């Protein structure tokens, strides 16, 4: 894995002003990982900040001082040389209030099957993100109002298009096949992924994991392959179904799951419950009561097979 910063001089950051900047994690098949350290899920600064933010961003998560979030290691090895060959590129946008690191589990799985996966942070609404210019924390203090959600979506859509524009100049561009690009996202990230693909012919396939699509109308006959996934426990299910009603594409339902089962919370929260740090009620509200291994495998299977079919 590698970490990349992008700036967009043509856009002002809507939350704090100044030039818009985003952070990326790029995951890819490595030729060798010998001598290259495993990356933590969060940097030390991010981990300290998230420890205080966690129960406010996601009610039910443990209070500060009970979890060492910085001790969680990923399977990515920092700076390892890439395996030769050009591979499909998948770009991920996380849910509102979440950082890109919460898409690590699925991203690593997709990369392990021969793709380059780009996890995108959206500073301002992400819980926390460490930039070269300093640590940014979320402006959200609860569910966004309609105006804030519109700003989030517009900003995220522009961020994703910035990433698409810059793929050819990233350090790992030589292993990216930019004729085969997919977008996927969770919640607000799923919303942004669909809207970013709406008028961008570079995108060949899209996965929306429980993101509303009633902010802007989509063209009649949206003609890119589209996978729409949702859980049976999400309290916004009625709005989801209404906003997806006229769209083509495949649909999937995760049983015994809830909204954040698509993210790394699906792995972390059940373990925190087993340690007595999360209640059963909080677990169900966050990720559902189902077996996390079953849910995780189903998400991997559905998303992986969809992109394999349409970006082969």
ABEGO torsion letter per residue (X at the ends): XBBBBBBBAABBBAAAEEBBBBBBBBBBBBABABGBBBBBABBAAAAAAAAAAAAAABBGBBBBGABBAAABBBABBBGBBBBBEBBBBBBBBBBBGBBAAAAAAAAAAAAAAGBBBBBBBBBGABABBBBAAEBBBBABAEBBBAAAAAAAAAAAAAAAAAAAAAAAABAAAAABBAABBBBBBBEAAAAAAAAAAAABAABABBBBBGBBAAABBBBBGBABBBBBBBBAABAAAAAAAAAAAABBEBBBBBBGBBAAAABAAAAAAAAAAAAGABBAAAAAAAAEABBAAAAAAAAAAAAAAAAAAAAX
